[in-house]
Amino acid sequence: MLTIEPHTPDNVVVGHARDKLTHEDYEDFRGHVEQMIRQHGSVRVMLDLNDFHGWDLQAAWDDLKLGLQYPGKFERCAILGDRSWEKWMVKLAKPFFRVEYFDRSQREEAWRWLMQPVEHTNGMGVFDSVTRFAKSNPILSLFIVGGLAALLMSQMGSSRIRS
């Protein structure tokens, strides 16, 4: 389930994710993001993961498509969580977004980071190159991200076994 805070400043979307996210959750979220992009040209997202259990397959695809549909329009994304796998998922997203992971107890620090000015570059950065590749090769990109996620999850599972 994904709920959106109704009153946020300017181009900020604040969401609270719990349990497993579905396609319907992303439909609502996408509407808020697109409205902010239309009104302000870009969006900043804070997502609080509380008792979060991931995405169903359609929601994972929706998440990837949303990011690819609006390259460069996500100024910053702050993710609040409390699990190591959530932190690793944010690391996987870094080539695509300006995203940072914060422990849920660091909400104020996350908010300060989210609201900092963003330097815009002229020219092709890593984000632009990765986005261009992903838009041209969406299926291959999905397999790469899925493979990295599977590798990460298997490594997390084997590290728990050794502990």
N, C-alpha and C positions, 0 to 999 in steps of 0.2 A: 504494500500500500504506500502511496506517495501523496502527501498532503502539501499544499502550497500556502505559505503565509500570505494573507490578503493585502497587508499594508507594508510595503517596503519602499525604501528610497529609490528615486530615479530608475536606473536600469538594472536593479537587483532582483533576482528571483531567489527566494529562500524556500527550500523544500525539506521535508522530513520523511525519510524512507524507513519502512520497517517491513519485516517479513520478506516475501519474494515479490519483486516488481513485475508487473504484467504489461501487456500491450496497452491496455486501457489506462494504466497509470501514465505511460509515456504520451499518450494522446493528449491528456490534460496538461502535462508538463510542457510538451511541445507548443501548445497553444499559448501558454504564458511566455515562453522564451521568444516565440515569433512576435508576440505583441510588443515585447520590450525592444526587439531588434527594429521593428517598424517605427516605434516611437523615438528611439534613441540611437539607432544605428549599430548598437552592440549590446551585450548583456554580461552581467556578472552573476555567478551562481554560487550560493552556499547550500550544500547538501549535508544534512545531519543524518547519519546512519545510526539508528537505534534499534537493536535487535534485528539487524538487516541480514537477509539470507540469500542475496543475489537476485538474479533476473531469470525469468523464463526465456526460452529461446527467442521468441518474437520480440520481447522487450530488449534483449541484448542487441538484436539487429536494429531495433528502433533507436537505441542509444548511439550506435555506430553511425547510422544514417543521419541523425540529427547533427552530430558533429561535422560530418562531411558536407552536409547541405549548407552550412554557414561557416566556411573557413574564415578564420580571423575575426569572427563576430563575438566569440567568447573571450572577453577581456581577461577575466580571471575566474577560476573555479576553486573554491575552498571546500574541502571534504572533511567533515568531522566524523571520526569513528573511534572504535575501541578494539579492533581486531587486527592482527598482523597481516592477514590476507587482504584486508581493505587497503592497508598501506601499500602493499605490493601492487594492487590493481591501479592505484594512483600513479605509481612509478611507471607502469606500462602505458599510461595515458599521457605522460609528460611530452612525448614527441608530437602529440596532436594538440595539446592545450597548455595554457599557463595554469597549471593546477598544483595545489599543495595539499598535503594531508596534515591534519591536526588532530590530536587526541581530543575527544569530546570535552574534556575539562579545559581546553584552550580556546573556547569559543570567542572570547574577547580578542585574543591574539589573531585568530583567524579572520575576524571581522576587520581588524586594522589592516591586515595584509590585503584582504579583498578590496578595500576601499582606496588603496594606494593608487596614485596615477600610473598609467601604463605607457611606457615608451613605445611608440610605433616606429617601425623601421621601414625604409623604402627599399625595395629589393627583396630577393628571395632568401628567406631564412629557412632553417631546418623545418619549421612547422609548415611553411608553404610548400616545400618539396615533398614532405610526407603526405600532406593533404592532396597534392596534385597526383601523387602515385596512387593513393587510396581511392580517389575519385575515378581514375582510369582503370583501376584493377580492384573493384570492390570485393569480389569473391576471394581473390588471392589475399587481400588485406584481412578479410574475415578469418581465413584459415591461419594466417600469421598470428593475429591477435589471439585466436582460439588456441593455437598451439603454444604460444607463450603462456597463456593462462593455465592450460593443462600442465605444462612443465612446472609452473609456479606451484600449482595445487599439489602435484606429486612430490615436489621438494618439501613443501610444508608438511605433508603427510609422513614422509620418511624422517623428517627432523623430529616430529612428535614421537615416532616410534623409538628413536634413539634416546630421547630424553628420559 
